[in-house]
């Protein structure tokens, strides 16, 4: 069968990992991260994928996606992606729906590679043996001592770039934002590239004023200075500032990605939000056609393989929350050495399996 053995089973599980304490950025506070996991079966093999979302994503998978994928050939990943997209038309095909599609698509790629008994790197192609990572966290809720502890961990991992959250309290504490950036410089040293993320907390004028100060502090990366929906504001800031303007972590499809390409210096893509590996590779190709690099947003264990497959790749976010929970969720999660992680090249698929210890955090 050219399409491979038919998909004959799909299961989900939901895991909730509490944070050590409540965490916040400029516009949101949270106390846990939820992973929705998919196991996809065909030909006596199982593919594994997940998304960081709400437990509601599991309902979308069962109610809309399971019927769309069951019976499809396990090698027909692209056709299956389109079938899932069509099945959700009346729900809307972004946000929660795309997160659900992402989990199934990642599992589908993993399943195909396991059926072929090859690493996922062999299936996607590989242009680099290492994927550079940058340290990320620096929540606005951290004390000075806690920030210093995070920076020390990033230094021990060899990270050449580090990012903190600014835009505290909806952009109303600019003085503290800039003080914390200076603190990051003092902790990280002169040779580390500084990055900040405002999570859309500022107005355009406010972001321009903050960005001018960031340029004086040699900050290289200003992420979501305004909402990523405000493409006019992003364009204004890209023209006015020296630091790179970055956005794209919420982009769900090629239309949203296309709107961002003219107004950013580097495109962010999140494999758990943009339609899985299929959507990520398509978005990266579109960015390449516009001479833009791609930076992978969060989910380092899932991004390792796909990040190694594209030429226009800049770096991968070694996000504190996900770096902590992924080794609890799966066996085989990569670890950074000298500022980079290596994608799996030995085991079939992406090389990860649900850990026995994950049961402690399973909620459904």
Secondary structure, DSSP 8 states (H G I E B T S, - for coil): -TT-SBEEEEEEEEEEEEEEEEEE-SS-EEEEEEEEEEEEEETTEEEEEEEES-THHHHHIIIIIHHHHTTSBTT-HHHHHHHHHHHTGGG-SSTHHHHHHHHHHHHHHHHHHHHHTSBHHHHH--S-S-EEEEEE---TT--HHHHHHHHHHHHHTT-SEEEEE--HHHHT-HHHHHHHHHHHHHHH-TTSEEEEE-TT-S-HHHHHHHHHHHHHTTEEEEE-SS-TT-HHHHHHHHHH-SSEEEE-TT--SHHHHHHHHTT-SEEEE-TTTTTHHHHHHHHHHHHHHTT-EEEE-S-HHHHHHHHTT-SSEEEEEEEHHHHHHHHHHEET----BTTEE----SSSBT--EE-GGGGGGB--
